[in-house]
Amino acid sequence: MANHKLNPNTWVDKYSDYLYNYTIVRVNDKEIAEDLVQETFFAGLKSLKNFKGEASERTWLIAILKRKIIDYYRKINSKKGKAEVRMNYNSDESEGDWLEEQVADIDDLNAESKIENTELGLAILNCIEKLPEKQALIFKRKTIEGFDTEAICNEFDITASNLWVIIHRARTAMADCLEKNWFN
């Protein structure tokens, strides 16, 4: 496995647009998206010592950002009296992606959270199994395994536009499935 390096001096130039675009789609609020990206860079700086070089710099920052987005929604949901949700997915074969937690939140590790992580991980895997086969494979390649768009398009002989339609449909189906099977 490649040993990737971090260069925080280039993060804003190299990744801010990508991270912002990733976030705005998920939170639909310009100011919150900007804040979450800024918090991601700050958390990355604080967690430099935790970087093991197993993932690319961008993948590592995205993992941090995803935790920030999850925390944002958990905070909103806890204010509404809903259950706390923490997502965690690890696999020996892949780094994971939006489902993984590469940067641990030490203040939040307790027995109840660990049980929720396990239950949610199983619910996520169950929902992935309900997707059509091709959609599930593409979703896993892009979202969990972190394959780049070109590699997936070549593997499945599809266009980038088609890939994003498939990913969007998979995410929508996953959200619906989790809404029915996890949040209720």
C-alpha positions in Angstrom: 0.0 0.0 0.0 1.3 3.5 -0.9 2.6 5.7 1.9 0.9 9.0 1.3 2.1 12.2 2.8 0.3 15.3 4.1 1.0 18.9 3.0 -1.3 21.2 5.0 0.1 24.2 3.2 -1.7 23.1 0.0 -5.0 22.0 1.4 -7.0 25.2 0.7 -5.8 25.5 -2.9 -6.1 21.8 -3.7 -9.2 20.7 -1.8 -11.4 23.6 -0.7 -13.6 23.7 -3.8 -14.0 19.9 -3.9 -14.8 19.7 -0.1 -17.2 22.7 -0.4 -19.1 21.2 -3.4 -19.2 17.8 -1.5 -20.6 19.6 1.6 -23.1 22.0 0.0 -25.0 19.1 -1.6 -25.4 17.4 1.8 -26.2 20.4 4.0 -27.8 22.8 1.4 -26.6 25.9 3.3 -23.7 28.0 2.0 -22.6 29.3 5.5 -22.8 25.9 7.1 -20.9 24.3 4.2 -18.1 26.9 4.5 -18.0 26.3 8.3 -17.8 22.6 8.0 -15.0 22.8 5.4 -13.1 25.2 7.7 -13.6 22.8 10.6 -12.4 20.0 8.5 -9.1 21.8 7.8 -8.7 22.7 11.4 -9.4 19.1 12.6 -7.0 17.8 10.0 -4.3 20.1 11.4 -5.0 18.9 14.9 -5.0 15.3 13.8 -1.8 15.3 11.7 -0.2 12.7 14.0 -3.1 10.3 13.4 -2.5 10.2 9.6 -1.0 6.8 8.8 -0.4 7.3 5.1 -2.8 4.5 4.1 -5.2 6.9 2.3 -4.5 9.8 0.0 -4.5 13.2 1.5 -7.9 14.0 -0.1 -9.5 10.8 1.1 -8.3 11.5 4.6 -9.7 15.0 4.5 -13.0 13.7 3.1 -13.2 11.2 6.0 -12.8 14.1 8.5 -15.4 16.2 6.6 -17.9 13.3 6.7 -17.5 13.1 10.4 -18.2 16.8 10.6 -21.3 16.5 8.5 -22.5 13.5 10.6 -21.8 15.5 13.8 -23.7 18.5 12.3 -26.8 16.4 11.7 -26.5 14.5 15.0 -26.5 17.9 16.7 -29.6 19.0 14.9 -31.3 15.7 15.5 -30.4 15.7 19.2 -32.1 19.1 19.5 -35.2 17.5 18.0 -35.0 14.6 20.5 -34.0 12.0 18.0 -31.5 9.3 18.7 -27.8 9.9 18.3 -26.3 8.5 15.2 -22.6 7.6 14.6 -21.5 5.9 11.4 -18.6 3.5 11.4 -17.6 1.0 8.7 -14.3 -0.7 8.5 -13.2 -3.5 6.2 -9.9 -5.2 5.7 -10.4 -5.0 1.9 -11.2 -1.2 1.8 -10.6 2.0 3.5 -14.3 2.8 3.4 -15.5 6.3 2.6 -18.6 8.1 3.9 -19.3 5.2 6.1 -15.9 5.1 7.7 -14.5 6.8 10.8 -10.8 7.2 10.3 -10.5 10.1 12.7 -11.8 8.9 16.0 -13.8 11.3 18.2 -12.4 10.2 21.6 -14.9 12.3 23.6 -17.7 10.3 22.1 -16.5 6.7 22.6 -18.8 4.9 25.0 -20.7 1.6 25.1 -23.9 3.0 23.7 -22.2 4.5 20.8 -20.3 1.3 20.0 -23.6 -0.6 20.0 -25.2 2.0 17.7 -22.2 1.9 15.4 -22.5 -1.9 15.0 -26.3 -1.7 14.5 -26.0 1.1 12.0 -23.2 -0.7 10.1 -25.4 -3.8 9.8 -28.3 -1.6 8.7 -26.1 0.0 6.0 -24.9 -3.3 4.7 -28.4 -4.6 4.6 -29.5 -1.6 2.6 -26.6 -2.0 0.2 -27.7 -5.6 -0.4 -31.2 -4.3 -1.4 -29.8 -2.2 -4.2 -29.8 -3.6 -7.8 -26.5 -5.5 -8.3 -24.9 -3.1 -10.7 -25.9 -0.1 -8.6 -24.6 -1.7 -5.4 -21.3 -2.5 -7.0 -20.8 1.0 -8.4 -21.9 2.5 -5.1 -19.4 0.4 -3.2 -16.6 1.1 -5.6 -17.1 4.9 -5.4 -18.4 5.5 -1.9 -16.8 2.8 0.2 -13.7 1.7 -1.7 -12.9 5.2 -3.0 -12.2 4.3 -6.6 -11.9 7.3 -8.9 -14.6 8.1 -11.4 -12.5 7.1 -14.5 -11.6 3.7 -13.1 -15.3 2.9 -12.4 -16.4 4.2 -15.8 -13.9 2.0 -17.5 -14.8 -1.0 -15.4 -18.5 -0.7 -16.1 -18.3 0.9 -19.5 -20.4 3.9 -18.5 -20.0 7.7 -18.8 -19.2 9.9 -15.9 -22.7 11.4 -16.1 -24.2 7.9 -16.0 -22.0 7.1 -13.0 -23.3 10.1 -11.0 -26.9 9.3 -11.9 -26.3 5.7 -10.6 -24.6 7.1 -7.4 -27.4 9.6 -6.8 -30.1 6.9 -7.2 -28.1 4.6 -4.9 -27.8 7.3 -2.2 -31.5 8.1 -2.5 -32.4 4.4 -2.1 -29.9 4.1 0.8 -31.4 7.1 2.5 -35.0 5.7 2.1 -33.9 2.3 3.3 -32.1 3.7 6.4 -35.1 5.9 7.1 -37.3 2.8 7.2 -34.9 0.4 8.9 -32.7 2.5 11.1 -34.2 5.8 12.1 -37.6 4.4 13.0 
